[in-house]
Each structure stands twice: as structure tokens, then as C-alpha cells.
Amino acid sequence: MKDVAIIGAGAAGMTAAIYARQASLSVTLIEGYVCGGQMIGAPFVENYPGYGSVSGSELSVKMLEDVERSGIKITYDTVMKISKEENGFLLSGKTEDYRARSAIIANGASRRKLGCLGEGEFFGKGVSYCAVCDGGLYKNKRAAVVGGGNSALEDALWLSGICDEVYLIHRRGEFRADEKLSLLVSEKKNIKKFMFRTVSEIIGDDRVTGARLEDVESGKLETVECDGIFIAIGLKPENKRFEDIVELDHYGYIRAGEDCLTSHSGIFAAGDTRSKSFRQIVTAAADGAAAARGAVEYIRSNC
Ligand SMILES: Cc1cc2nc3c(=O)[nH]c(=O)nc-3n(C[C@H](O)[C@H](O)[C@H](O)COP(=O)(O)OP(=O)(O)OC[C@H]3O[C@@H](n4cnc5c(N)ncnc54)[C@H](O)[C@@H]3O)c2cc1C
């Protein structure tokens, strides 16, 4: 039996593995798809200290090298369930079972897609899912933000400080965001709202040049010209499989604070899967460190 089993080898899981090994814990790091997680899909990471501008896949490789240097081999499997046993936890994988004294859930989340024409084609060529990460590329340009919740409005406000013009596109007549954010958006002179509109197509040549919008009431089409499109229609956590053992919040994220402690002693949640307000590589890595520390303390006092 290992000291800690970590589910997911994204920024959070890999950092947790490195910290746990440094504290001399034995570690199983289980990855269901590809090491690096969401980072792999980030064309430019410009806000992870120490690397200047780096592609997400390069950063993943660097993190993976650190994991391997600490003597950990990745186990490729998808964890389907965690159950409590007398001396620890049983993690049931698709191909194998794993036993550990403690567990860190670092299974991340995925960005919701619009599903319109051009979204995939122009990803990394003007289509982005992260304004904080890629907003700097649109200095003095025009950017559109799609969505009507807190993240969309936060993105629009962030971009309004960088771009000349920001177009906020929402399919309803009202935002689903905090009143304060809606007010701040209304006060910004360079944010123009396109309400009751959906994006039917993202258009461009070698990069995005605009979007075709459809009025949901009349069906009328119009084209808005812009240099970038930020899709902010939410993240999708996949934690149903863990809801029997740890408490989830209203949105499906695992309830845990800065210390990454979940509702179940001995189980920690790190990175985008945890209920928190800011989901980035650096915050996921910070969670990984905190969760590993929690696991060390748990093992020292309980095992
Ligand atoms: C396109 C894009 C661009 C971005 N750009 C930036 C940027 O420039 N700067 C920045 O700071 N942030 C950026 N982000 C956000 C950042 O990538 C994430 O916040 C961060 O990587 C989350 O790390 P994580 O380890 O919590 O989760 P993830 O990266 O989601 O990793 C979770 C891992 O767990 C694995 N997994 C899931 N379920 C299971 C299971 N049941 N069993 C085993 N393995 C499982 C997944 O395969 C995945 O590898 C971007 C995100 C996207 C999508």
C-alpha cells in the first residue's frame, strides 16, 4: 500500500507528487489520458513565473521531467471510484485497483465548448478559453467575449483594460452574473453588449476576423468584426464518481478550502476540481503543494 494515490497528472497532480516525494511519501500518480491536462491545450502560457512565454505542452514536459526526476513513474488508468477501507482507501481504476493511505483528487475540469463552426479551426488562432492567459495578445485590438455568467463578465472587464473595444455576446436578455459585475460592465465605455445573440460561426482566414451572430428572436444574422474571441461559458467538473465519498458544491466542484481538505479525512482536492474562484496553472500547482502537505500531516498523525 502506498502513502498517497494522486488522481490526475495536470499541474496540480504533478506538483502534489513532487512535494509528497520530497517528504519521503510513497506515491502512485494515476493519469487517465495525457500528462499535463489542460496545459497541453494552452498555445502560449505567459503567466507562469520563470518561463517567460512558453507553450503549455513545453511546460507540461518540464513538470513531467521533475516528476520523473523524483523517482515517480506515471500509472495510466482512469479512477472510477474511491472507497474507504480499514487502513486507507481503495481506488478502483478501469484496469486495476490501487490502495493508499491517503488520496489527492487532482482530476481538473474541462472548458465548455460552444460547438459552432470555426471554433475548433481557429482555436489558438484567435479563439481562446482564457482571457487572463491570452488577453495580452489583443492590446489595442477588438475582442469578443461569449457568455453571460461571472467569468464572461470578468473576462470582458479584464479585456476592457487591454483592448480598444470589447463585444460581450450573450444569448439571453439578462446576465447570470453578480449585480456588481453587471454594473461595472455597463459603466465601461468600450464594452458593447450583444444581447439575445448566439454565435453561429467564427470566421477568419489564417486567424479570426469576426463572428456571425444570430438573433435568437428574429433569426436575423449579422457579422461582428474582431481579432479574438474568448469563450467563457463555463468549466465542467467531472466529480459525480466521487460524490459518495466527498462533498461537492452546487456546481459539482469538490468542496475544499485553501488547505485542500475535503469533507472526508485523508482525501484532498487540488487544482481546478476544487471549489475556488481562480483557476490557473499557478493556482493548481499551489494547491498541489498544499494537498501534499495535508497528506503528509494526515499520515503522520493517523497511520
Ligand atoms: C486552452 C486553455 C488555455 C489556458 N491557458 C492558461 C494560461 O495561459 N495560464 C494559466 O495559468 N492557465 C491557463 N489555463 C488554465 C490551466 O490550464 C488550468 O487551470 C490548470 O492547468 C488546471 O490544472 P489541474 O491540474 O487542476 O487540472 P487539469 O489540467 O485539468 O488536469 C487534470 C488531469 O487529470 C486527469 N484525469 C481526470 N479525471 C481522471 C480520472 N478519473 N482518473 C485519472 N486521471 C484523470 C486528466 O486527464 C488531466 O490530465 C488554460 C486552460 C485552457 C483549457
Ligand as a Chemical Component Dictionary entry (heavy atoms), coordinates in Angstrom:
data_LIG
# 
_chem_comp.id                   LIG 
_chem_comp.type                 NON-POLYMER 
_chem_comp.pdbx_formal_charge   0 
_chem_comp.three_letter_code    LIG 
# 
loop_
_chem_comp_atom.comp_id 
_chem_comp_atom.atom_id 
_chem_comp_atom.alt_atom_id 
_chem_comp_atom.type_symbol 
_chem_comp_atom.charge 
_chem_comp_atom.model_Cartn_x 
_chem_comp_atom.model_Cartn_y 
_chem_comp_atom.model_Cartn_z 
_chem_comp_atom.pdbx_ordinal 
LIG C1  C1  C 0 -6.960  26.432 -23.735 1  
LIG C2  C2  C 0 -6.526  26.735 -22.345 2  
LIG C3  C3  C 0 -5.559  27.711 -22.145 3  
LIG C4  C4  C 0 -5.135  28.010 -20.846 4  
LIG N1  N1  N 0 -4.149  28.921 -20.688 5  
LIG C5  C5  C 0 -3.661  29.157 -19.440 6  
LIG C6  C6  C 0 -2.568  30.053 -19.245 7  
LIG O1  O1  O 0 -2.030  30.643 -20.185 8  
LIG N2  N2  N 0 -2.155  30.269 -17.965 9  
LIG C7  C7  C 0 -2.730  29.656 -16.881 10 
LIG O2  O2  O 0 -2.276  29.860 -15.761 11 
LIG N3  N3  N 0 -3.767  28.801 -17.054 12 
LIG C8  C8  C 0 -4.239  28.538 -18.294 13 
LIG N4  N4  N 0 -5.292  27.682 -18.469 14 
LIG C9  C9  C 0 -5.904  27.071 -17.281 15 
LIG C10 C10 C 0 -4.987  25.975 -16.725 16 
LIG O3  O3  O 0 -4.528  25.165 -17.776 17 
LIG C11 C11 C 0 -5.702  25.137 -15.673 18 
LIG O4  O4  O 0 -6.274  25.977 -14.688 19 
LIG C12 C12 C 0 -4.745  24.177 -14.971 20 
LIG O5  O5  O 0 -3.923  23.525 -15.910 21 
LIG C13 C13 C 0 -5.533  23.153 -14.157 22 
LIG O6  O6  O 0 -4.676  22.156 -13.697 23 
LIG P1  P1  P 0 -5.247  20.894 -12.888 24 
LIG O7  O7  O 0 -4.061  20.047 -12.592 25 
LIG O8  O8  O 0 -6.075  21.341 -11.766 26 
LIG O9  O9  O 0 -6.253  20.161 -13.876 27 
LIG P2  P2  P 0 -6.102  19.596 -15.362 28 
LIG O10 O10 O 0 -5.093  20.343 -16.118 29 
LIG O11 O11 O 0 -7.488  19.539 -15.872 30 
LIG O12 O12 O 0 -5.519  18.119 -15.143 31 
LIG C14 C14 C 0 -6.304  17.066 -14.640 32 
LIG C15 C15 C 0 -5.725  15.757 -15.137 33 
LIG O13 O13 O 0 -6.440  14.689 -14.518 34 
LIG C16 C16 C 0 -6.711  13.685 -15.480 35 
LIG N5  N5  N 0 -7.909  12.961 -15.028 36 
LIG C17 C17 C 0 -9.180  13.430 -14.987 37 
LIG N6  N6  N 0 -10.007 12.517 -14.451 38 
LIG C18 C18 C 0 -9.234  11.441 -14.142 39 
LIG C19 C19 C 0 -9.518  10.168 -13.555 40 
LIG N7  N7  N 0 -10.757 9.838  -13.156 41 
LIG N8  N8  N 0 -8.503  9.266  -13.423 42 
LIG C20 C20 C 0 -7.239  9.607  -13.798 43 
LIG N9  N9  N 0 -6.915  10.807 -14.348 44 
LIG C21 C21 C 0 -7.901  11.713 -14.509 45 
LIG C22 C22 C 0 -6.901  14.447 -16.778 46 
LIG O14 O14 O 0 -6.670  13.605 -17.904 47 
LIG C23 C23 C 0 -5.862  15.557 -16.638 48 
LIG O15 O15 O 0 -4.611  15.188 -17.183 49 
LIG C24 C24 C 0 -5.724  27.342 -19.744 50 
LIG C25 C25 C 0 -6.692  26.362 -19.951 51 
LIG C26 C26 C 0 -7.086  26.055 -21.226 52 
LIG C27 C27 C 0 -8.109  24.971 -21.453 53 
# 
loop_
_chem_comp_bond.comp_id 
_chem_comp_bond.atom_id_1 
_chem_comp_bond.atom_id_2 
_chem_comp_bond.value_order 
_chem_comp_bond.pdbx_ordinal 
LIG C1  C2  SING 1  
LIG C2  C3  SING 2  
LIG C2  C26 DOUB 3  
LIG C3  C4  DOUB 4  
LIG C4  N1  SING 5  
LIG C4  C24 SING 6  
LIG N1  C5  DOUB 7  
LIG C5  C6  SING 8  
LIG C5  C8  SING 9  
LIG C6  O1  DOUB 10 
LIG C6  N2  SING 11 
LIG N2  C7  SING 12 
LIG C7  O2  DOUB 13 
LIG C7  N3  SING 14 
LIG N3  C8  DOUB 15 
LIG C8  N4  SING 16 
LIG N4  C9  SING 17 
LIG N4  C24 SING 18 
LIG C9  C10 SING 19 
LIG C10 O3  SING 20 
LIG C10 C11 SING 21 
LIG C11 O4  SING 22 
LIG C11 C12 SING 23 
LIG C12 O5  SING 24 
LIG C12 C13 SING 25 
LIG C13 O6  SING 26 
LIG O6  P1  SING 27 
LIG P1  O7  DOUB 28 
LIG P1  O8  SING 29 
LIG P1  O9  SING 30 
LIG O9  P2  SING 31 
LIG P2  O10 DOUB 32 
LIG P2  O11 SING 33 
LIG P2  O12 SING 34 
LIG O12 C14 SING 35 
LIG C14 C15 SING 36 
LIG C15 O13 SING 37 
LIG C15 C23 SING 38 
LIG O13 C16 SING 39 
LIG C16 N5  SING 40 
LIG C16 C22 SING 41 
LIG N5  C17 SING 42 
LIG N5  C21 SING 43 
LIG C17 N6  DOUB 44 
LIG N6  C18 SING 45 
LIG C18 C19 SING 46 
LIG C18 C21 DOUB 47 
LIG C19 N7  SING 48 
LIG C19 N8  DOUB 49 
LIG N8  C20 SING 50 
LIG C20 N9  DOUB 51 
LIG N9  C21 SING 52 
LIG C22 O14 SING 53 
LIG C22 C23 SING 54 
LIG C23 O15 SING 55 
LIG C24 C25 DOUB 56 
LIG C25 C26 SING 57 
LIG C26 C27 SING 58 
# 
